[in-house]
Amino acid sequence: MARRKRKKKVDGGGGASSGTMATNRRIRFDYHLLDDFEAGIVLKGSEIKSIRDAKVDISNAYVRITDDEAWLVNAYIAPYEAAGVWTQHEPLRDRKLLLHRKEIEFL
């Protein structure tokens, strides 16, 4: 008698790859916030691995608008130890934020 194939469970987007990876909780005590924005961020492969390992610091980071683009400045993402020298990223490089045009114009 042949074995019956089992259906594989497909994860519907939950887990470590979705949701908020880093927040700056201290900012609500230091500043009066008028509005919240949720933005995507352009990352390299080794940066994604470091963020999943919770090796990120955005306490000194801020957003700069240049040429109608939003950039995250001074955010520290630690180098990923398992990555090779040629695939390593710069820890304090500027990273592009993905926002809608209306949100950038509002800022």
BELTARA-V131833 format. One record per pair of residues at least 24 apart in sequence whose C-alpha atoms are under 10 Angstrom apart, sorted by the first residue. I is the first residue (numbers start at 1). J is the second residue. D is the distance in whole Angstrom. If there is no record, write none. Layout:
i = (I I)
j = (J J)
d = (D D)
This chain:
i = (16 16 17 17 17 21 21 21 21 21 22 22 22 22 22 22 22 22 23 23 23 23 24 24 24 24 24 25 26 27 27 35 37 37 37 38 38 38 38 39 39 39 39 39 39 39 40 40 40 40 41 41 41 41 41 41 41 41 42 42 42 42 42 42 42 43 43 43 43 44 44 44 44 45 45 45 45 45 46 46 46 46 46 46 46 46 46 46 46 46 47 47 47 47 47 47 47 47 47 47 48 48 49 49 49 49 49 49 49 50 50 50 50 50 50 51 51 51 51 53 53 54 55 55 56 61 61 63 63 63 63 63 64 64 64 64 65 65 65 65 65 68 68 68 69 69 69 69 69 69 69 69 70 70 70 70 70 70 70 70 70 71 71 71 71 72 72)
j = (52 53 48 51 52 51 52 53 54 56 51 52 54 55 56 57 58 59 56 57 58 59 57 58 59 60 61 59 59 59 60 107 99 103 107 97 98 99 103 70 96 97 98 99 100 103 96 97 98 99 70 71 72 95 96 97 98 99 71 72 94 95 96 97 98 89 95 96 97 87 88 89 95 80 83 87 88 89 77 78 79 80 81 82 83 84 87 88 89 90 76 77 78 79 80 83 88 89 90 91 77 80 77 78 79 80 81 82 83 77 78 79 80 81 82 77 78 79 80 78 80 78 79 80 91 92 94 94 95 96 97 107 94 96 97 107 96 97 104 105 107 101 104 105 96 97 98 99 100 101 104 105 95 96 97 98 99 101 103 104 107 95 96 97 98 96 97)
d = (7 10 9 10 8 7 7 10 8 9 8 10 8 9 7 8 7 10 10 9 7 8 9 6 6 9 9 9 8 8 10 10 9 8 10 10 9 8 10 10 10 6 5 6 9 10 9 6 5 7 10 9 8 7 6 5 6 9 10 10 10 6 6 6 7 9 7 8 10 9 9 7 10 9 9 8 9 9 9 9 7 6 9 9 7 9 7 6 7 10 10 7 8 7 7 10 8 7 9 8 9 9 10 10 9 7 10 9 9 7 6 7 5 9 10 7 8 10 9 10 9 9 8 9 9 10 10 10 10 9 9 10 10 10 10 10 10 10 8 9 8 8 7 8 7 8 8 8 10 9 7 10 9 6 5 7 7 10 10 7 9 6 5 5 9 6 6)
